[in-house]
Amino acid sequence: MLSPHSPNQNHVLAALPAAEFERLALHLELVPMPLGEILYGPGEQLQYAYFPTTAIVSLHYVMESGASAETAGVGNEGVVGISLFMGGDTTPSSAVVQTAGHGYRLQERLLKEEFNRGGLMQRLLLRYTQALVTQMFQTAACNRHHSIEQQLCRWLLLTLDRLPSNELIMTQELIASMLGVRREGITDAAGNLQRAGFILSRRGHITVLARSGLETRACECYAVVKKELGRLLSDVQYRQGIPVVVQ
């Protein structure tokens, strides 16, 4: 039987041509990513880059008081640890697993070596970084100018894009923490969406019943983030059914 896990479940790894992928394949380590695991904290020296496959990681900025808010999410479309190849090695943010699953990790030395070769891996990582920065900018604007219900719809849609099903294992308290709002605000917003027939919310689970309904309630931020990622990867072709970026 085929293994349920494959590096090709991650879009960055899947987009590598055979020669570049084979150089890394033996060094990619499959790791479980349980809910709440901290991949790195503020100021920590990163030892690995993480390529999620079925997990989703939340990037947080943590205040001196201990309060935090999500600046972006990373799923099977990307990589956690961009500071490794951007030259910083550390970051003031933290990375926490928000949806349990698996991913592959690669030692920082090997990632830097592959990036410095100047091949497709380098260009792909830089494109992904641009898309991630767009997500961060849009999140900041969304949190300032849009309602909690709009923010919740944006967050649900972005999370849904990274999952194989329409069910999220997630408490309203955790969503409130990631959005940097009060839990009561999330409870009210989720209640509105449930009464509209768009979601079914029960303790620790949210099932999306009508994605199109969430899209009508979401602000433009979701579409902006999705469009930018699609634009940057618009020249992706396929290697045995797996995307490969054109040179």
C-alpha positions as CSV (number, residue, x, y, z in Angstrom):
1,M,0.0,0.0,0.0
2,L,1.1,3.6,-0.7
3,S,2.3,5.6,2.3
4,P,-0.4,8.2,3.4
5,H,2.4,10.7,3.8
6,S,4.5,12.2,1.0
7,P,6.6,15.4,0.6
8,N,4.6,16.1,-2.5
9,Q,1.7,17.0,-0.4
10,N,3.5,20.2,0.3
11,H,3.2,22.6,-2.7
12,V,6.7,24.0,-2.3
13,L,8.4,20.6,-2.3
14,A,6.1,19.3,-5.0
15,A,7.0,22.2,-7.3
16,L,10.7,21.3,-7.3
17,P,12.1,19.7,-10.5
18,A,13.4,16.1,-10.0
19,A,17.1,17.0,-9.6
20,E,16.5,19.6,-6.8
21,F,13.9,17.4,-5.1
22,E,16.1,14.3,-5.1
23,R,18.9,16.3,-3.4
24,L,16.6,17.1,-0.5
25,A,14.5,14.0,-0.3
26,L,16.8,11.9,1.8
27,H,17.1,14.7,4.3
28,L,13.4,15.4,4.7
29,E,12.2,14.1,8.0
30,L,8.5,13.3,8.5
31,V,7.4,14.7,11.9
32,P,4.0,14.8,13.7
33,M,2.8,18.3,14.4
34,P,0.4,18.1,17.4
35,L,-2.0,20.9,18.2
36,G,-0.3,23.6,20.2
37,E,3.2,22.6,19.5
38,I,5.6,25.6,19.4
39,L,7.9,25.2,16.5
40,Y,9.9,28.3,17.5
41,G,9.4,31.2,19.9
42,P,10.4,34.9,19.7
43,G,14.1,35.4,19.3
44,E,15.0,31.7,19.1
45,Q,17.6,30.4,16.7
46,L,15.8,28.3,14.1
47,Q,17.2,24.9,13.6
48,Y,14.8,23.6,11.0
49,A,12.5,24.7,8.2
50,Y,9.1,23.1,8.3
51,F,7.0,22.1,5.2
52,P,3.5,21.3,6.5
53,T,1.5,18.7,4.6
54,T,-1.7,18.1,6.7
55,A,-0.9,20.4,9.6
56,I,-1.5,24.2,9.7
57,V,0.8,26.5,11.6
58,S,-0.1,29.9,13.0
59,L,2.5,32.7,13.0
60,H,2.0,34.9,16.0
61,Y,3.4,38.2,17.3
62,V,3.7,38.0,21.0
63,M,3.4,41.2,23.1
64,E,5.4,41.9,26.3
65,S,2.1,41.2,28.3
66,G,1.9,37.7,26.8
67,A,-1.0,38.6,24.5
68,S,-0.7,37.6,20.9
69,A,-2.4,37.7,17.6
70,E,-2.0,35.7,14.4
71,T,-0.2,37.5,11.6
72,A,-0.5,34.7,9.0
73,G,-1.1,31.0,8.6
74,V,1.0,28.4,6.8
75,G,-0.3,25.1,5.5
76,N,0.5,22.8,2.7
77,E,1.1,25.8,0.4
78,G,4.2,27.0,2.1
79,V,7.1,26.8,4.5
80,V,7.6,27.8,8.1
81,G,11.0,29.5,8.8
82,I,11.5,32.1,6.0
83,S,14.0,34.0,8.2
84,L,16.5,31.1,7.6
85,F,16.9,32.0,3.9
86,M,16.1,35.7,4.3
87,G,19.3,36.2,6.4
88,G,17.8,36.8,9.8
89,D,17.9,33.3,11.4
90,T,15.7,34.6,14.2
91,T,12.3,36.4,14.3
92,P,10.3,38.3,17.0
93,S,7.3,36.1,16.2
94,S,6.4,32.6,17.2
95,A,5.1,29.6,15.2
96,V,2.4,27.4,16.8
97,V,0.5,24.4,15.3
98,Q,-3.2,25.4,15.1
99,T,-4.4,22.3,13.3
100,A,-2.7,19.0,14.1
101,G,-1.2,16.9,11.3
102,H,2.1,16.2,9.8
103,G,4.9,17.9,7.9
104,Y,8.5,17.5,6.8
105,R,11.4,19.3,8.4
106,L,14.7,20.1,6.9
107,Q,17.9,21.2,8.7
108,E,18.6,24.9,8.4
109,R,22.1,24.2,6.9
110,L,20.6,22.1,4.1
111,L,17.9,24.7,3.3
112,K,20.4,27.5,3.1
113,E,22.7,25.4,0.8
114,E,19.8,24.7,-1.6
115,F,18.6,28.3,-1.5
116,N,22.1,29.6,-2.2
117,R,22.4,27.4,-5.3
118,G,20.2,30.0,-7.0
119,G,17.9,27.4,-8.7
120,L,14.2,27.0,-8.7
121,M,14.1,26.4,-5.0
122,Q,15.4,29.9,-4.4
123,R,12.9,31.5,-6.8
124,L,10.0,29.5,-5.4
125,L,10.8,30.4,-1.8
126,L,11.1,34.1,-2.7
127,R,7.7,34.0,-4.4
128,Y,6.1,32.3,-1.5
129,T,7.6,34.8,0.9
130,Q,6.0,37.6,-1.1
131,A,2.7,35.9,-0.9
132,L,3.2,35.4,2.9
133,V,4.0,39.1,3.3
134,T,0.8,40.0,1.4
135,Q,-1.1,37.8,3.9
136,M,0.5,39.6,6.8
137,F,-0.3,43.1,5.4
138,Q,-3.9,42.1,4.6
139,T,-4.3,40.6,8.1
140,A,-3.2,43.8,9.7
141,A,-5.6,45.9,7.6
142,C,-8.5,43.4,8.1
143,N,-8.1,43.4,11.9
144,R,-8.2,47.2,11.9
145,H,-11.0,47.9,9.5
146,H,-13.4,44.9,9.3
147,S,-15.9,43.4,11.6
148,I,-15.3,40.3,13.7
149,E,-17.7,38.3,11.5
150,Q,-15.8,39.3,8.3
151,Q,-12.5,38.4,10.0
152,L,-13.9,35.0,11.1
153,C,-15.1,34.3,7.5
154,R,-11.7,35.2,6.1
155,W,-10.0,33.0,8.6
156,L,-12.3,30.1,8.1
157,L,-11.9,30.2,4.3
158,L,-8.1,30.4,4.4
159,T,-8.1,27.5,6.8
160,L,-10.5,25.5,4.7
161,D,-8.2,26.0,1.7
162,R,-5.5,24.1,3.5
163,L,-7.7,21.1,4.6
164,P,-8.9,18.0,2.8
165,S,-12.4,18.2,4.5
166,N,-14.9,20.8,5.5
167,E,-14.5,20.2,9.2
168,L,-12.2,22.2,11.5
169,I,-11.2,20.9,14.9
170,M,-10.9,24.2,16.7
171,T,-12.3,25.9,19.7
172,Q,-13.8,29.4,19.6
173,E,-11.4,30.4,22.4
174,L,-8.4,29.5,20.2
175,I,-9.9,31.4,17.2
176,A,-10.4,34.4,19.4
177,S,-6.8,34.3,20.6
178,M,-5.5,34.0,17.0
179,L,-7.6,36.9,15.8
180,G,-6.8,39.0,18.9
181,V,-10.5,39.5,19.8
182,R,-12.7,38.6,22.8
183,R,-14.2,35.1,22.8
184,E,-17.7,36.6,23.1
185,G,-17.2,38.3,19.7
186,I,-16.3,35.0,18.0
187,T,-19.3,33.3,19.7
188,D,-21.7,36.0,18.4
189,A,-20.2,35.9,14.9
190,A,-20.2,32.1,14.8
191,G,-23.9,32.2,16.0
192,N,-24.8,34.5,13.1
193,L,-23.1,32.2,10.6
194,Q,-24.8,29.1,12.0
195,R,-28.3,30.7,12.0
196,A,-27.6,31.6,8.3
197,G,-26.9,27.9,7.6
198,F,-23.3,28.5,6.6
199,I,-21.6,26.5,9.5
200,L,-22.4,24.1,12.2
201,S,-20.5,24.9,15.4
202,R,-20.3,22.5,18.3
203,R,-17.8,22.2,21.1
204,G,-14.3,22.0,19.6
205,H,-15.6,21.5,16.0
206,I,-16.7,23.8,13.2
207,T,-18.2,22.2,10.1
208,V,-18.6,24.4,7.0
209,L,-21.9,23.7,5.4
210,A,-22.0,26.4,2.7
211,R,-18.6,27.8,1.6
212,S,-20.3,30.2,-0.8
213,G,-22.2,31.7,2.1
214,L,-18.9,32.4,3.9
215,E,-17.6,34.0,0.8
216,T,-20.5,36.4,0.6
217,R,-20.0,37.5,4.3
218,A,-16.2,37.8,4.0
219,C,-14.4,41.0,3.3
220,E,-12.1,41.5,0.2
221,C,-9.1,40.3,2.2
222,Y,-9.6,36.6,1.6
223,A,-9.8,37.1,-2.2
224,V,-6.7,39.4,-2.2
225,V,-4.5,36.8,-0.4
226,K,-5.8,33.9,-2.5
227,K,-5.3,35.9,-5.8
228,E,-1.8,36.9,-4.9
229,L,-0.7,33.3,-4.1
230,G,-2.3,32.2,-7.4
231,R,-0.6,35.0,-9.4
232,L,2.8,34.2,-8.0
233,L,2.4,30.5,-8.9
234,S,0.5,31.1,-12.2
235,D,3.3,29.5,-14.3
236,V,3.3,26.2,-12.4
237,Q,3.3,23.1,-14.7
238,Y,3.2,19.5,-13.6
239,R,5.7,16.7,-13.0
240,Q,3.8,13.4,-12.8
241,G,0.7,15.2,-11.6
242,I,2.7,17.3,-9.3
243,P,3.2,21.1,-9.9
244,V,6.6,22.3,-11.2
245,V,7.5,25.9,-11.6
246,V,8.6,26.9,-15.1
247,Q,12.1,28.4,-15.4
